[in-house]
Amino acid sequence: MQKKEETKKGTTTKKTPVVRAVIKKTLVVKGTDFAVIMTGGKQYQVFAGEYLKVEKISDNLKAGDKIFFDKVLLTDDGSKTVVGSPTISGAKVSAEVMEVGRADKVTVIKYKQKSRYFKKRGHRQPYTKVMILEVK
């Protein structure tokens, strides 16, 4: 958007500042353990005591089950950072399953005018909500 200003010589345009989106950054405090894990084809930075929604892990999981993420890409204990190539052997992140469910419905509509083409589809993505217990 531009605003016009009246001056003695004529009109000039003044640019208004553009508001940019603020990206949420995770602040790492000294002494807090965290890890970067890979599950469901995605990477997540996890801290102990944190809730995390990940892609569906297994059909036979239910609330209260304990699981381990063994694809740990990076660990940090506040003083020492270990980076895997690609993973760290022996490192594990333990978690407890809190909920297994499906996300809200996403409706997809395909439409072409004047050709009687209309398709409406819905999709609910399955997920597993876990609480990170320990980063080893």
C-alpha positions, 0 to 999 in steps of 0.5 A, a space after each residue: 500500500 502506498 499513501 499519497 502526500 500533498 506537497 507544494 510541488 505536487 504529489 509524492 508517494 510514501 511507502 508504508 512499512 511491510 509487516 513481516 511474519 515473526 517466526 517462533 524460535 526455540 530458546 535453548 537455556 544452558 543446562 537443558 537437554 534436547 535432541 533432534 529426532 526423526 520420525 514419520 519423515 520429519 525432524 523434531 527438536 524435543 525437550 523432556 516434558 514436552 508434548 509433540 504431535 507426530 505422524 501415526 506411528 503404529 496401528 496397535 498403540 494406545 494411550 499409556 504405552 511407552 515408545 522409544 525414538 532411536 533415530 536421534 540426529 543430534 543431542 545437546 546437554 548444554 555443554 556438549 553437542 553430539 551430531 550424528 552421521 546420520 544418526 547417533 548410535 546408542 542414543 534414545 529418546 523415550 516417550 509416552 503415548 498420550 493420544 492416538 487420533 485423527 486431525 480435523 477434516 481437510 476438504 479438497 474441491 476440484 472444479 472446472 466451470 462450464 464442463 460439469 466437473 466437480 469433485 469433493 473429497 475429505 481427508 483426516 490425517 492420523 496422528 500420535 500425540 506423545 509426551 517426551 519423558 527422557 532424552 538419553 
